[in-house]
Amino acid sequence: MLKRLMSDAFHLVFWNLETVFKVTGAWFVIQFVLTLGIQVLAGQTEPGAAPSAATTLGAFLVMVVSLVASSSIAVAWHRFALLGDRPGMIHLHFGKTEGMFLLKSLMLGACAGLAFFLVFLVGGLTGGAVAAGVIGLIVAYFAIPTFIRFSLILPATAVERPIGLRQAYGISEGLGWRLFFASFALSLPFGVLMLLLQFLVQQLSSSLPVIFIQLKIVVLSVLVQILLTVLSISVLTAGYRIAMERQQPASG
């Protein structure tokens, strides 16, 4: 099943690169321009001075746009993979479905954050860093696959067939760790690629213009980020498809 998850996610992305860039392109351009603007504003701030109101507001705007963009991209990609919906050349859609997707994503993130906060709180009360680490590992062993299985509510929301956490957990038996390892294995080569790029930049920095190097790295980093984003979504898509296939014989 792990092999199928990886294969389905990989082929979904790399056989549909045109759709990948349609779904992500406009949102990534907007985020890049906003981030660049924040860097310019931050560069105008006196060293050691508190961030200006414009910089703070801009950073908040970047965070909001990032959340909206991630939901829009994920919904569009899930719908393309599961329903065959094809996005337009410029995809900047955010409606009711994307809003529900965002709320459920935030809910899952908050639950995960609260769980690990409680772990470290208990660890701190019972013996410090070592106890917190041991308890954290134990909880992570059970929490990671559980939250990943809960995450099947997201593709279900994207295709407007919402399910609850209990149902998502029930239909995803045996998928938790497999989804985790599939995401990790597919992401690892891109992480190595980024490290190699950084190494090459250090080696070439003395022989090439700095602006040329920075431009190349920015372009490559954006491409890697796009592929990583869509690959992680695709693993969840593949898991949801497998879970739904399991339900078909029972319903038939």
Residue pairs with C-beta under 8 A, 6 or more apart in sequence:
1 174
1 175
1 178
1 242
2 178
2 181
2 182
4 238
4 242
5 178
5 179
5 182
5 235
5 238
5 239
5 242
6 182
6 185
6 186
6 235
8 234
8 237
8 238
8 241
9 182
9 186
9 231
9 234
9 235
9 237
9 238
10 186
10 231
10 234
12 81
12 234
12 237
12 238
13 20
13 227
13 230
13 231
13 234
16 80
19 80
19 86
19 87
20 226
20 227
20 230
21 226
22 87
22 88
22 89
22 90
22 91
23 73
23 76
23 77
23 80
23 87
23 91
23 230
24 73
24 91
24 226
24 229
24 230
25 90
25 91
26 90
26 91
26 92
27 69
27 72
27 73
27 91
27 92
28 69
28 222
28 225
28 226
30 65
30 69
30 92
31 62
31 65
31 66
31 69
32 218
32 222
34 58
34 61
34 62
34 65
35 62
37 58
38 55
38 58
38 59
38 62
41 52
41 54
41 55
41 58
42 51
42 55
44 52
45 51
45 52
45 55
51 59
67 102
67 106
68 94
68 98
68 102
70 105
70 229
71 94
71 98
71 99
71 101
71 102
71 105
72 91
72 92
72 93
72 94
72 98
73 91
73 229
73 230
73 233
74 101
74 105
74 154
74 158
74 233
75 97
75 98
75 101
75 157
75 158
76 85
76 87
76 91
76 93
77 230
77 233
77 234
77 237
78 154
78 155
78 158
78 159
78 233
78 236
78 237
78 240
79 85
79 158
79 159
80 86
80 87
81 234
81 237
81 241
82 155
82 158
82 159
82 237
82 240
82 241
83 159
87 93
97 157
97 158
97 160
100 157
100 162
101 154
101 157
101 158
104 153
104 154
104 157
105 154
108 147
108 150
108 151
108 153
108 154
111 147
111 150
112 143
112 147
115 139
115 143
116 136
116 139
116 140
116 143
119 132
119 135
119 136
119 139
120 132
120 136
122 132
122 135
123 129
123 131
123 132
123 133
123 134
123 135
123 136
124 131
124 132
126 135
144 176
144 177
144 180
145 176
145 177
145 179
145 180
146 169
146 176
148 175
148 176
148 177
148 179
148 180
149 168
149 169
149 172
149 175
149 176
149 179
150 165
150 168
150 169
151 168
151 179
151 236
152 163
152 168
152 171
152 172
152 236
152 239
152 240
152 243
153 162
153 163
153 164
153 165
153 168
154 236
155 236
155 237
155 240
156 162
156 163
156 168
156 240
163 171
171 243
171 244
171 246
171 247
172 239
172 243
175 239
175 242
175 243
178 239
179 235
179 236
179 239
182 235
182 238
183 231
183 232
183 235
186 231
186 232
186 235
187 228
187 231
187 232
190 224
190 227
190 228
193 224
194 221
194 224
197 217
197 220
197 221
201 213
201 217
204 213
205 213
